[in-house]
């Protein structure tokens, strides 16, 4: 019987006071590429469930990408 990999978990919570979303990853979820795959799959699944078409998703990414990659220390990825 083939051994399956261990399940991994991402927990999202809101922090309205600080206007942020908190992410907690299970201890066995350490690979950044794997984190990115899980988070991007969740984003795309949400976008599809909301009925957004591909062009709307592209425009959303184009409009907000800099918020996640800025060099001023406030970027989401710098805080992970």
N, C-alpha and C positions, 0 to 999 in steps of 0.2 A: 504494500500500500504506500502511495506517495505521501510524504509529509507535506502538509500545507504550511505556509509561512504564518507567523504569529500575527493575529489581528492588531491593528494600530488604530489610534483614536485622535481626533481633533475636537476640542471643545471650544465653542465660540460663546462669548458672553458680551453683553453691552455694558458700557460705562457712560451713562448719559451725563454725569457730572463733568467728566473730562472729554466728552464728545469722542469716544473711541470704542473700538471693538477689541476685546481681548481674545487672544488665541492661546490655548494650552495644548501642547502636543504630548502624547504618551511617551514614556521614557524610551520606548523602542523605535520611535519615529525621529531619527536623527539625520537622515539624508535629505538635504535641501531640495534635491530634484524630486524626491518622493513627496515631500511636503507640497511642493509646487504643483505636482500632478494632481494630488487630492484636492487642493484648494481650487485649482483651475477647473477641474471636473465638476466640483460643486457649483462654481460660478456659472459655467455653461449650462448645467442642468437647471439652475434657477432661472437663467435668462430664457431658456426654452420653455419652461413651465409658465413663464409670464407672457409668452407669445411674442417675444422679441425676435425679429429676423436678423440675419447675419449682418446686414448693413447697420442696424440699430446697435448691435453689440460692438461693431467696429467703431462707430461714432462715440459710444460710451467710453471705450478704451482710449480713443484719441483725446477725448475731453478731460479725462481724469488720470491718465497714466503718470503725469508729473507729480501728482500728489503722493504717489507711492515710491517715487525714486528720487525725490529732491535731495540736494546736498546739504540742506540746513539742519539735519539731525531730526527733523520731524517726520521723515518718510516712514511708512509702515514697515518696509523691509529693514531699515536700520534699527527698528525697535524690536524685531523678532528675535 
